[in-house]
Amino acid sequence: MTYVFDFSWLSDYLPVLLKGIGITLQLIAVGAVLGISLGIGCAWARALGPKWLGAIVAVYVELIRNTPFLIQLFFIFFGLPALGVQMSEMTAASLAMIVNLGAYSCEIVRAGIEATPRGQFEAGASLAMSPFQTFRHVVLIPALQRIWPALSSQVVIVMLGSAVVSQIAAEDLTFAANYIQSRNFRAFETYIVSTLIYLALAILLRQLLRGLGWTLFPRRAAR
């Protein structure tokens, strides 16, 4: 039996795909900015903060890094309402991505901080900087410069992992693909298209982050 490919449905469902792509991009934009910001704060707490705060952050990091993202998403969307915390699908998906990326980026950024030569801390202190000022102006940028490629890869991984948010009816690209194939009954073609779109998004996001690395750290290219 010869399979006949049929992509004639694509034009009819293009608006659905574009909406899904837009929501996926929205999720990764919010997740990346807030997740990395959370990761930087947690990295400071673990590397330079008080021990009690570092211990709390360590528990959070280990909890997130050793549990499936899907379970984290279900806990936020289905579990928290039992405690009276109600939120929409998009809010739950965004929060799950922020919490997940925050934990992974914490360890990546911490590695960069701990690789900082001790003399840089001493230089900041000699200029009468507070510990926070030393971290912000002397330590953070070189640390991010060192770990930017790893951090960029983690953002791409989280973007690809966002496909599971369709399980709570967040209308991302995977939700759009599932919706389309349930109506055109062309599952093979539908998932080929969605796979190629995810591939394109991953490549474009990686190139965007590489370009951002060149802009932020002109003396060292983001690889």
N, CA, C and O of each residue as an XYZ file, in Angstrom:
892
protein
N       0.841     -1.195      0.000
C       0.000      0.000      0.000
C       0.875      1.244      0.000
O       1.776      1.378      0.828
N       0.608      2.147     -0.927
C       1.380      3.381     -1.063
C       0.666      4.521     -0.345
O      -0.513      4.792     -0.577
N       1.418      5.178      0.531
C       0.831      6.301      1.276
C       0.903      7.551      0.412
O       1.941      7.846     -0.180
N      -0.192      8.277      0.343
C      -0.272      9.503     -0.447
C      -0.238     10.702      0.496
O      -1.139     10.892      1.313
N       0.804     11.497      0.373
C       0.916     12.677      1.217
C      -0.089     13.733      0.770
O      -0.332     13.924     -0.421
N      -0.660     14.408      1.753
C      -1.653     15.443      1.451
C      -1.459     16.608      2.422
O      -1.715     16.491      3.620
N      -0.999     17.730      1.873
C      -0.813     18.935      2.682
C      -1.792     20.036      2.279
O      -1.585     21.207      2.598
N      -2.842     19.658      1.588
C      -3.806     20.660      1.121
C      -4.536     21.352      2.266
O      -5.066     22.451      2.104
N      -4.556     20.697      3.428
C      -5.242     21.258      4.593
C      -4.484     22.423      5.217
O      -5.043     23.169      6.021
N      -3.210     22.582      4.851
C      -2.341     23.524      5.548
C      -2.857     24.957      5.491
O      -2.826     25.673      6.492
N      -3.324     25.371      4.334
C      -3.795     26.755      4.207
C      -5.022     27.013      5.069
O      -5.189     28.110      5.603
N      -5.880     26.007      5.206
C      -7.096     26.184      6.014
C      -6.777     26.337      7.502
O      -7.460     27.064      8.223
N      -5.732     25.643      7.949
C      -5.417     25.646      9.375
C      -4.213     26.520      9.724
O      -3.711     26.473     10.846
N      -3.756     27.313      8.760
C      -2.607     28.182      9.015
C      -2.840     29.142     10.181
O      -1.931     29.334     10.988
N      -4.030     29.755     10.302
C      -4.255     30.639     11.460
C      -4.120     29.911     12.793
O      -3.635     30.485     13.768
N      -4.544     28.659     12.840
C      -4.424     27.879     14.078
C      -2.955     27.641     14.416
O      -2.548     27.766     15.571
N      -2.164     27.298     13.402
C      -0.734     27.091     13.616
C      -0.040     28.374     14.055
O       0.792     28.357     14.961
N      -0.380     29.477     13.416
C       0.245     30.751     13.764
C      -0.098     31.167     15.195
O       0.740     31.715     15.911
N      -1.334     30.900     15.598
C      -1.710     31.194     16.985
C      -0.896     30.340     17.943
O      -0.420     30.831     18.966
N      -0.737     29.064     17.616
C       0.057     28.173     18.461
C       1.506     28.607     18.549
O       2.104     28.584     19.625
N       2.074     29.007     17.410
C       3.454     29.496     17.405
C       3.580     30.739     18.272
O       4.530     30.874     19.042
N       2.617     31.649     18.143
C       2.651     32.877     18.934
C       2.615     32.607     20.425
O       3.343     33.238     21.191
N       1.772     31.671     20.845
C       1.680     31.346     22.265
C       2.951     30.661     22.751
O       3.409     30.924     23.863
N       3.530     29.779     21.924
C       4.799     29.146     22.296
C       5.889     30.199     22.479
O       6.663     30.132     23.434
N       5.954     31.171     21.568
C       6.950     32.240     21.676
C       6.693     33.105     22.910
O       7.629     33.545     23.577
N       5.424     33.342     23.202
C       5.084     34.123     24.402
C       5.534     33.397     25.659
O       6.081     34.010     26.576
N       5.307     32.104     25.699
C       5.688     31.318     26.867
C       7.200     31.330     27.072
O       7.672     31.500     28.196
N       7.959     31.151     25.996
C       9.416     31.095     26.156
C       9.978     32.472     26.460
O      10.979     32.580     27.167
N       9.360     33.527     25.944
C       9.840     34.876     26.249
C       9.681     35.172     27.738
O      10.620     35.626     28.393
N       8.499     34.914     28.260
C       8.248     35.148     29.690
C       9.088     34.203     30.536
O       9.716     34.616     31.511
N       9.093     32.926     30.152
C       9.842     31.929     30.913
C      11.330     32.209     30.945
O      11.971     32.041     31.982
N      11.893     32.640     29.809
C      13.336     32.883     29.737
C      13.740     34.094     30.580
O      14.684     34.019     31.366
N      13.030     35.196     30.417
C      13.394     36.423     31.149
C      13.242     36.235     32.656
O      14.169     36.519     33.414
N      12.096     35.765     33.083
C      11.852     35.617     34.517
C      12.574     34.404     35.091
O      13.027     34.436     36.236
N      12.684     33.332     34.304
C      13.378     32.134     34.780
C      14.857     32.384     35.005
O      15.410     31.970     36.024
N      15.507     33.063     34.056
C      16.928     33.374     34.217
C      17.130     34.351     35.362
O      18.090     34.230     36.123
N      16.228     35.324     35.489
C      16.320     36.267     36.617
C      16.215     35.530     37.948
O      16.976     35.801     38.877
N      15.271     34.600     38.035
C      15.144     33.782     39.241
C      16.404     32.958     39.456
O      16.881     32.833     40.584
N      16.946     32.395     38.378
C      18.156     31.589     38.488
C      19.343     32.390     38.992
O      20.137     31.889     39.789
N      19.473     33.633     38.535
C      20.572     34.484     38.997
C      20.445     34.765     40.490
O      21.423     34.697     41.234
N      19.214     35.083     40.916
C      18.999     35.328     42.348
C      19.302     34.093     43.181
O      19.922     34.185     44.240
N      18.864     32.940     42.699
C      19.122     31.693     43.439
C      20.611     31.343     43.433
O      21.136     30.828     44.420
N      21.286     31.625     42.318
C      22.726     31.353     42.243
C      23.480     32.213     43.257
O      24.407     31.737     43.913
N      23.086     33.466     43.382
C      23.714     34.330     44.391
C      23.474     33.761     45.791
O      24.391     33.718     46.611
N      22.249     33.327     46.061
C      21.921     32.793     47.384
C      22.766     31.561     47.704
O      23.240     31.407     48.829
N      22.953     30.687     46.715
C      23.716     29.459     46.963
C      25.218     29.715     47.050
O      25.911     29.078     47.843
N      25.719     30.638     46.245
C      27.167     30.842     46.190
C      27.668     31.871     47.196
O      28.754     31.723     47.755
N      26.865     32.924     47.425
C      27.363     34.046     48.226
C      26.421     34.472     49.344
O      26.802     35.270     50.200
N      25.207     33.955     49.348
C      24.222     34.393     50.325
C      24.370     33.713     51.668
O      25.245     32.866     51.846
N      23.515     34.081     52.621
C      23.547     33.426     53.941
C      23.232     31.939     53.829
O      22.517     31.509     52.923
N      23.773     31.165     54.760
C      23.653     29.714     54.672
C      22.206     29.244     54.722
O      21.830     28.311     54.014
N      21.388     29.893     55.564
C      20.002     29.455     55.684
C      19.247     29.644     54.372
O      18.425     28.808     53.998
N      19.531     30.758     53.667
C      18.873     31.003     52.387
C      19.396     30.038     51.323
O      18.634     29.542     50.494
N      20.701     29.778     51.356
C      21.279     28.829     50.419
C      20.696     27.436     50.588
O      20.505     26.714     49.610
N      20.410     27.056     51.842
C      19.833     25.739     52.101
C      18.417     25.643     51.529
O      18.038     24.611     50.975
N      17.640     26.715     51.662
C      16.272     26.722     51.115
C      16.317     26.613     49.594
O      15.565     25.847     48.991
N      17.203     27.387     48.989
C      17.332     27.360     47.525
C      17.808     25.990     47.051
O      17.365     25.507     46.009
N      18.710     25.358     47.812
C      19.206     24.032     47.440
C      18.071     23.015     47.400
O      18.029     22.165     46.510
N      17.155     23.098     48.357
C      16.001     22.194     48.371
C      15.129     22.429     47.133
O      14.703     21.479     46.477
N      14.873     23.683     46.827
C      14.084     24.031     45.632
C      14.741     23.496     44.364
O      14.071     22.897     43.524
N      16.047     23.708     44.221
C      16.765     23.278     43.024
C      16.721     21.753     42.877
O      16.444     21.236     41.795
N      16.993     21.051     43.955
C      16.995     19.582     43.877
C      15.598     19.039     43.607
O      15.439     18.057     42.881
N      14.592     19.673     44.187
C      13.215     19.234     43.963
C      12.830     19.370     42.489
O      12.250     18.454     41.906
N      13.152     20.502     41.899
C      12.770     20.748     40.515
C      13.596     19.920     39.555
O      13.059     19.388     38.583
N      14.884     19.798     39.803
C      15.764     19.086     38.872
C      15.574     17.566     38.918
O      16.027     16.855     38.021
N      14.920     17.082     39.940
C      14.750     15.635     40.083
C      13.298     15.186     39.995
O      12.951     14.093     40.443
N      12.459     16.025     39.423
C      11.061     15.656     39.168
C      10.709     16.043     37.736
O      11.272     17.000     37.204
N       9.785     15.315     37.099
C       9.431     15.617     35.703
C       8.733     16.969     35.579
O       7.967     17.372     36.453
N       9.014     17.655     34.480
C       8.378     18.949     34.227
C       6.859     18.803     34.149
O       6.125     19.683     34.599
N       6.390     17.698     33.581
C       4.943     17.490     33.467
C       4.289     17.421     34.841
O       3.208     17.973     35.041
N       4.936     16.746     35.788
C       4.393     16.663     37.146
C       4.372     18.040     37.796
O       3.416     18.384     38.490
N       5.418     18.827     37.577
C       5.443     20.189     38.108
C       4.286     21.011     37.544
O       3.626     21.762     38.263
N       4.057     20.852     36.240
C       2.960     21.566     35.592
C       1.610     21.141     36.167
O       0.761     21.986     36.453
N       1.411     19.832     36.337
C       0.150     19.337     36.897
C      -0.040     19.801     38.344
O      -1.153     20.133     38.753
N       1.044     19.823     39.108
C       0.942     20.277     40.491
C       0.467     21.726     40.548
O      -0.397     22.075     41.352
N       1.040     22.563     39.687
C       0.667     23.983     39.679
C      -0.772     24.164     39.220
O      -1.530     24.924     39.823
N      -1.155     23.454     38.133
C      -2.478     23.703     37.551
C      -3.605     22.957     38.255
O      -4.698     23.496     38.434
N      -3.332     21.701     38.659
C      -4.377     20.899     39.289
C      -4.245     20.835     40.810
O      -5.245     20.713     41.517
N      -3.007     20.917     41.314
C      -2.789     20.768     42.749
C      -3.050     22.036     43.540
O      -3.713     21.997     44.577
N      -2.532     23.166     43.060
C      -2.685     24.415     43.812
C      -4.137     24.855     43.994
O      -4.453     25.438     45.031
N      -5.038     24.605     43.036
C      -6.440     24.977     43.275
C      -7.036     24.331     44.525
O      -7.970     24.875     45.113
N      -6.501     23.169     44.939
C      -6.992     22.543     46.177
C      -6.678     23.410     47.392
O      -7.332     23.302     48.429
N      -5.667     24.274     47.251
C      -5.312     25.209     48.330
C      -5.941     26.577     48.108
O      -5.654     27.526     48.838
N      -6.797     26.674     47.097
C      -7.479     27.937     46.822
C      -6.752     28.837     45.852
O      -7.144     29.990     45.672
N      -5.692     28.336     45.217
C      -4.923     29.152     44.264
C      -5.385     28.795     42.850
O      -4.997     27.762     42.305
N      -6.208     29.648     42.269
C      -6.734     29.411     40.932
C      -5.945     30.226     39.912
O      -5.570     31.369     40.173
N      -5.700     29.632     38.755
C      -5.011     30.372     37.699
C      -5.392     29.798     36.344
O      -5.839     28.656     36.233
N      -5.205     30.615     35.322
C      -5.531     30.178     33.963
C      -4.478     29.218     33.437
O      -3.418     29.044     34.038
N      -4.788     28.595     32.300
C      -3.826     27.671     31.688
C      -2.516     28.367     31.337
O      -1.439     27.819     31.572
N      -2.602     29.569     30.776
C      -1.399     30.288     30.377
C      -0.571     30.708     31.583
O       0.658     30.644     31.550
N      -1.239     31.137     32.643
C      -0.516     31.538     33.849
C       0.205     30.336     34.457
O       1.364     30.433     34.862
N      -0.495     29.203     34.513
C       0.108     27.990     35.072
C       1.286     27.532     34.222
O       2.325     27.145     34.758
N       1.133     27.573     32.901
C       2.214     27.159     32.007
C       3.422     28.074     32.157
O       4.558     27.604     32.219
N       3.179     29.380     32.215
C       4.277     30.335     32.371
C       4.984     30.134     33.700
O       6.213     30.143     33.761
N       4.208     29.952     34.771
C       4.799     29.761     36.094
C       5.641     28.494     36.144
O       6.728     28.484     36.721
N       5.135     27.429     35.538
C       5.883     26.166     35.527
C       7.206     26.318     34.788
O       8.226     25.786     35.227
N       7.198     27.037     33.677
C       8.426     27.243     32.918
C       9.414     28.117     33.672
O      10.619     27.872     33.631
N       8.912     29.133     34.357
C       9.780     30.003     35.148
C      10.449     29.222     36.269
O      11.660     29.315     36.469
N       9.651     28.454     36.996
C      10.174     27.678     38.125
C      11.183     26.637     37.636
O      12.223     26.429     38.262
N      10.868     25.988     36.513
C      11.755     24.953     35.990
C      13.071     25.543     35.489
O      14.146     25.069     35.856
N      12.987     26.571     34.658
C      14.204     27.185     34.137
C      15.004     27.850     35.247
O      16.234     27.872     35.200
N      14.310     28.396     36.252
C      15.009     29.025     37.364
C      15.918     28.058     38.087
O      17.034     28.417     38.462
N      15.456     26.831     38.287
C      16.260     25.840     39.003
C      17.477     25.421     38.193
O      18.582     25.331     38.728
N      17.278     25.167     36.913
C      18.406     24.732     36.078
C      19.400     25.864     35.847
O      20.611     25.649     35.900
N      18.893     27.071     35.589
C      19.802     28.190     35.358
C      20.541     28.578     36.627
O      21.638     29.131     36.556
N      19.954     28.295     37.797
C      20.628     28.552     39.067
C      21.965     27.823     39.119
O      22.991     28.415     39.456
N      21.946     26.548     38.787
C      23.177     25.754     38.849
C      24.169     26.159     37.769
O      25.380     26.119     37.985
N      23.658     26.548     36.607
C      24.547     26.985     35.533
C      25.247     28.287     35.916
O      26.461     28.421     35.765
N      24.458     29.247     36.415
C      25.035     30.533     36.809
C      25.958     30.367     38.015
O      27.000     31.017     38.093
N      25.583     29.504     38.950
C      26.427     29.266     40.124
C      27.800     28.755     39.710
O      28.812     29.127     40.303
N      27.831     27.907     38.696
C      29.116     27.411     38.207
C      29.982     28.557     37.705
O      31.193     28.573     37.926
N      29.357     29.515     37.029
C      30.099     30.671     36.551
C      30.595     31.546     37.684
O      31.705     32.075     37.625
N      29.778     31.702     38.717
C      30.175     32.512     39.872
C      31.343     31.865     40.596
O      32.305     32.542     40.957
N      31.266     30.569     40.809
C      32.307     29.878     41.559
C      33.613     29.776     40.780
O      34.661     29.488     41.358
N      33.554     30.013     39.462
C      34.776     30.032     38.664
C      35.434     31.409     38.644
O      36.499     31.588     38.054
N      34.785     32.384     39.297
C      35.332     33.735     39.339
C      36.561     33.778     40.239
O      36.489     33.321     41.380
N      37.679     34.308     39.770
C      38.877     34.408     40.615
C      38.607     35.208     41.880
O      37.890     36.208     41.852
N      39.181     34.764     42.977
C      38.951     35.425     44.257
C      39.396     36.879     44.236
O      38.860     37.717     44.960
N      40.387     37.166     43.395
C      40.896     38.534     43.328
C      39.858     39.539     42.886
O      39.951     40.716     43.234
N      38.846     39.090     42.109
C      37.802     40.019     41.674
C      36.929     40.447     42.848
O      36.501     41.598     42.920
N      36.665     39.520     43.767
C      35.922     39.889     44.973
C      36.731     40.886     45.808
O      36.194     41.868     46.321
N      38.012     40.617     45.929
C      38.887     41.495     46.714
C      39.009     42.874     46.064
O      39.095     43.888     46.757
N      39.015     42.905     44.727
C      39.081     44.192     44.036
C      37.836     45.019     44.319
O      37.918     46.230     44.528
N      36.675     44.354     44.325
C      35.441     45.073     44.645
C      35.449     45.612     46.052
O      35.023     46.742     46.293
N      35.939     44.802     46.997
C      36.005     45.248     48.385
C      36.976     46.415     48.538
O      36.735     47.321     49.336
N      38.070     46.398     47.780
C      39.056     47.480     47.881
C      38.516     48.798     47.361
O      39.032     49.864     47.698
N      37.469     48.728     46.532
C      36.829     49.933     46.012
C      35.649     50.361     46.880
O      34.844     51.200     46.476
N      35.552     49.785     48.063
C      34.494     50.113     49.035
C      33.113     49.731     48.529
O      32.118     50.356     48.897
N      33.050     48.714     47.692
C      31.758     48.230     47.227
C      31.153     47.297     48.262
O      31.870     46.576     48.956
N      29.842     47.315     48.358
C      29.151     46.352     49.204
C      29.192     44.990     48.519
O      29.469     44.918     47.322
N      28.921     43.901     49.257
C      28.897     42.582     48.610
C      27.945     42.514     47.428
O      28.248     41.887     46.413
N      26.785     43.165     47.562
C      25.825     43.149     46.458
C      26.364     43.914     45.261
O      26.230     43.459     44.125
N      26.986     45.093     45.505
C      27.555     45.874     44.409
C      28.689     45.119     43.720
O      28.829     45.165     42.498
N      29.492     44.427     44.521
C      30.577     43.624     43.941
C      30.016     42.524     43.050
O      30.526     42.270     41.958
N      28.954     41.874     43.534
C      28.328     40.816     42.747
C      27.768     41.377     41.449
O      27.963     40.798     40.381
N      27.078     42.496     41.542
C      26.404     43.057     40.369
C      27.383     43.615     39.342
O      27.228     43.373     38.145
N      28.377     44.349     39.793
C      29.243     45.076     38.862
C      30.541     44.343     38.509
O      31.126     44.593     37.455
N      30.990     43.444     39.381
C      32.299     42.816     39.175
C      32.177     41.327     38.820
O      32.923     40.824     37.981
N      31.242     40.634     39.457
C      31.188     39.173     39.342
C      30.190     38.696     38.294
O      30.505     37.798     37.513
N      29.000     39.273     38.261
C      27.901     38.711     37.481
C      28.183     38.671     35.983
O      28.003     37.627     35.356
N      28.616     39.771     35.401
C      28.814     39.818     33.952
C      29.872     38.818     33.485
O      29.614     38.067     32.544
N      31.062     38.780     34.113
C      32.027     37.740     33.699
C      31.491     36.320     33.902
O      31.773     35.426     33.105
N      30.718     36.120     34.970
C      30.146     34.788     35.200
C      29.176     34.415     34.085
O      29.220     33.297     33.573
N      28.301     35.344     33.707
C      27.365     35.085     32.617
C      28.106     34.880     31.299
O      27.691     34.078     30.462
N      29.184     35.598     31.125
C      29.986     35.448     29.916
C      30.535     34.029     29.786
O      30.570     33.464     28.693
N      30.954     33.473     30.897
C      31.530     32.128     30.878
C      30.487     31.048     30.586
O      30.781     30.061     29.912
N      29.270     31.241     31.097
C      28.279     30.161     31.014
C      27.188     30.436     29.980
O      26.214     29.687     29.905
N      27.333     31.494     29.183
C      26.272     31.858     28.247
C      25.894     30.737     27.280
O      24.702     30.509     27.073
N      26.847     30.030     26.682
C      26.445     28.931     25.783
C      25.593     27.867     26.475
O      24.605     27.399     25.909
N      25.973     27.484     27.699
C      25.196     26.479     28.436
C      23.818     27.016     28.794
O      22.824     26.293     28.720
N      23.760     28.284     29.183
C      22.480     28.889     29.545
C      21.573     28.989     28.322
O      20.369     28.753     28.419
N      22.150     29.338     27.173
C      21.373     29.410     25.938
C      20.791     28.047     25.577
O      19.630     27.948     25.180
N      21.598     27.000     25.715
C      21.112     25.649     25.417
C      19.968     25.258     26.334
O      19.022     24.598     25.902
N      20.045     25.660     27.602
C      18.986     25.324     28.543
C      17.687     26.035     28.181
O      16.609     25.461     28.333
N      17.773     27.270     27.708
C      16.575     27.997     27.281
C      15.911     27.267     26.111
O      14.688     27.134     26.074
N      16.714     26.799     25.162
C      16.172     26.058     24.020
C      15.514     24.757     24.486
O      14.448     24.387     23.995
N      16.145     24.073     25.423
C      15.577     22.830     25.961
C      14.223     23.085     26.609
O      13.285     22.307     26.431
N      14.124     24.173     27.360
C      12.855     24.512     28.019
C      11.794     24.868     26.977
O      10.624     24.519     27.136
N      12.201     25.560     25.914
C      11.254     25.880     24.854
C      10.679     24.612     24.229
O       9.473     24.519     24.000
N      11.548     23.635     23.954
C      11.070     22.376     23.386
C      10.213     21.604     24.394
O       9.231     20.962     24.021
N      10.590     21.673     25.662
C       9.812     21.001     26.699
C       8.461     21.627     26.940
O       7.580     21.008     27.535
N       8.290     22.864     26.476
C       7.005     23.545     26.680
C       5.864     22.849     25.946
O       4.695     23.155     26.180
N       6.202     21.906     25.053
C       5.150     21.182     24.316
C       4.162     20.504     25.254
O       3.008     20.293     24.879
N       4.593     20.155     26.478
C       3.698     19.437     27.385
C       2.603     20.329     27.958
O       1.652     19.820     28.551
N       2.715     21.661     27.796
C       1.672     22.531     28.361
C       0.349     22.316     27.660
O      -0.694     22.732     28.165
N       0.375     21.665     26.490
C      -0.886     21.337     25.816
C      -1.722     20.383     26.656
O      -2.932     20.281     26.451
N      -1.094     19.680     27.606
C      -1.807     18.737     28.468
C      -2.777     19.439     29.414
O      -3.692     18.808     29.942
N      -2.583     20.740     29.632
C      -3.535     21.482     30.467
C      -4.346     22.447     29.598
O      -4.942     23.400     30.101
N      -4.360     22.186     28.285
C      -5.145     22.958     27.311
C      -4.617     24.352     27.069
O      -5.365     25.223     26.624
N      -3.324     24.591     27.355
C      -2.697     25.831     26.916
C      -2.508     25.723     25.403
O      -1.953     24.736     24.921
N      -2.957     26.715     24.659
C      -3.083     26.585     23.211
C      -1.769     26.881     22.481
O      -1.700     27.789     21.653
N      -0.738     26.111     22.797
C       0.563     26.299     22.156
C       0.608     25.557     20.821
O      -0.424     25.121     20.311
N       1.809     25.417     20.261
C       1.953     24.763     18.958
C       1.527     23.301     19.003
O       0.876     22.829     18.072
N       1.874     22.578     20.053
C       1.476     21.173     20.153
C      -0.039     21.039     20.275
O      -0.631     20.135     19.685
N      -0.666     21.931     21.036
C      -2.122     21.943     21.142
C      -2.731     22.160     19.758
O      -3.707     21.503     19.395
N      -2.154     23.082     18.988
C      -2.649     23.359     17.646
C      -2.515     22.129     16.753
O      -3.430     21.809     15.994
N      -1.367     21.434     16.843
C      -1.160     20.233     16.027
C      -2.172     19.145     16.389
O      -2.740     18.500     15.508
N      -2.392     18.947     17.690
C      -3.373     17.947     18.120
C      -4.778     18.299     17.627
O      -5.538     17.432     17.195
N      -5.101     19.587     17.704
C      -6.412     20.053     17.246
C      -6.595     19.801     15.760
O      -7.646     19.334     15.320
N      -5.555     20.116     14.989
C      -5.643     19.970     13.532
C      -5.789     18.507     13.127
O      -6.646     18.165     12.312
N      -4.934     17.632     13.707
C      -4.977     16.231     13.277
C      -6.263     15.537     13.711
O      -6.657     14.534     13.114
N      -6.921     16.060     14.743
C      -8.189     15.465     15.164
C      -9.328     15.826     14.214
O     -10.417     15.255     14.280
N      -9.052     16.795     13.319
C     -10.085     17.218     12.375
C      -9.769     16.866     10.926
O     -10.681     16.610     10.139
N      -8.501     16.851     10.569
C      -8.188     16.499      9.184
C      -7.788     15.023      9.028
O      -7.695     14.506      7.915
N      -7.555     14.359     10.171
C      -7.179     12.935     10.186
C      -5.905     12.664      9.372
O      -5.713     11.566      8.850
N      -5.056     13.664      9.275
C      -3.771     13.515      8.595
C      -2.666     13.677      9.640
O      -1.905     14.643      9.614
N      -2.595     12.714     10.556
C      -1.666     12.832     11.678
C      -0.215     12.895     11.210
O       0.573     13.673     11.747
N       0.145     12.082     10.214
C       1.532     12.033      9.750
C       1.981     13.400      9.242
O       3.025     13.908      9.652
N       1.187     13.994      8.347
C       1.544     15.292      7.782
C       1.494     16.398      8.839
O       2.337     17.295      8.854
N       0.509     16.319      9.708
C       0.361     17.355     10.731
C       1.571     17.397     11.658
O       2.083     18.470     11.980
N       2.020     16.227     12.078
C       3.147     16.207     13.009
C       4.484     16.417     12.295
O       5.457     16.828     12.928
N       4.550     16.146     11.002
C       5.738     16.543     10.249
C       5.857     18.068     10.252
O       6.932     18.614     10.499
N       4.767     18.735      9.981
C       4.767     20.200      9.944
C       5.125     20.774     11.315
O       5.952     21.680     11.416
N       4.500     20.244     12.366
C       4.783     20.773     13.707
C       6.228     20.488     14.115
O       6.855     21.304     14.790
N       6.759     19.330     13.706
C       8.151     19.007     14.007
C       9.096     19.995     13.324
O      10.049     20.475     13.938
N       8.829     20.295     12.060
C       9.669     21.243     11.328
C       9.577     22.642     11.918
O      10.562     23.381     11.936
N       8.392     23.005     12.402
C       8.242     24.329     13.031
C       9.047     24.394     14.320
O       9.734     25.384     14.574
N       8.967     23.341     15.141
C       9.768     23.318     16.368
C      11.266     23.372     16.049
O      12.029     24.053     16.735
N      11.677     22.656     15.009
C      13.074     22.680     14.604
C      13.500     24.088     14.213
O      14.564     24.558     14.616
N      12.662     24.757     13.424
C      12.969     26.126     13.008
C      13.017     27.074     14.208
O      13.906     27.920     14.300
N      12.054     26.927     15.130
C      12.032     27.780     16.318
C      13.292     27.571     17.159
O      13.872     28.533     17.663
N      13.713     26.310     17.310
C      14.905     26.023     18.111
C      16.146     26.644     17.487
O      16.965     27.240     18.187
N      16.288     26.506     16.166
C      17.446     27.078     15.488
C      17.437     28.599     15.576
O      18.467     29.215     15.851
N      16.269     29.206     15.343
C      16.172     30.664     15.407
C      16.439     31.178     16.818
O      17.116     32.191     16.994
N      15.906     30.480     17.829
C      16.131     30.900     19.209
C      17.603     30.792     19.574
O      18.147     31.676     20.237
N      18.250     29.713     19.145
C      19.680     29.555     19.423
C      20.499     30.668     18.762
O      21.432     31.200     19.364
N      20.142     31.014     17.523
C      20.857     32.089     16.836
C      20.597     33.436     17.497
O      21.497     34.269     17.594
N      19.366     33.647     17.951
C      19.031     34.893     18.646
C      19.839     35.029     19.928
O      20.374     36.097     20.224
N      19.925     33.944     20.685
C      20.688     33.980     21.932
C      22.175     34.140     21.659
O      22.882     34.798     22.422
N      22.652     33.542     20.576
C      24.059     33.719     20.217
C      24.339     35.182     19.883
O      25.345     35.745     20.315
N      23.429     35.797     19.101
C      23.585     37.210     18.780
C      23.514     38.089     20.018
O      24.249     39.070     20.135
N      22.617     37.731     20.951
C      22.528     38.474     22.206
C      23.825     38.353     22.994
O      24.267     39.306     23.636
N      24.431     37.168     22.936
C      25.716     36.975     23.598
C      26.795     37.855     23.009
O      27.605     38.421     23.743
N      26.818     37.980     21.683
C      27.781     38.863     21.028
C      27.575     40.308     21.476
O      28.538     41.052     21.663
N      26.304     40.701     21.648
C      26.001     42.072     22.053
C      26.387     42.332     23.506
O      26.980     43.363     23.823
N      26.047     41.391     24.388
C      26.324     41.577     25.814
C      27.793     41.388     26.146
O      28.335     42.069     27.017
N      28.436     40.457     25.447
C      29.832     40.122     25.744
C      30.665     40.228     24.465
O      31.086     39.206     23.924
N      30.908     41.446     23.972
C      31.575     41.613     22.674
C      32.991     41.060     22.625
O      33.508     40.796     21.539
N      33.627     40.881     23.769
C      34.998     40.390     23.769
C      35.072     38.873     23.686
O      36.142     38.295     23.492
N      33.893     38.228     23.840
C      33.877     36.751     23.774
C      32.603     36.292     23.103
O      31.512     36.583     23.594
N      32.707     35.606     22.031
C      31.525     35.158     21.288
C      30.801     34.088     22.055
O      31.420     33.232     22.687
N      29.457     34.137     22.001
C      28.644     33.045     22.574
C      28.638     31.909     21.572
O      28.280     32.113     20.413
N      29.024     30.729     21.991
C      29.155     29.598     21.085
C      27.958     28.671     21.202
O      27.895     27.655     20.509
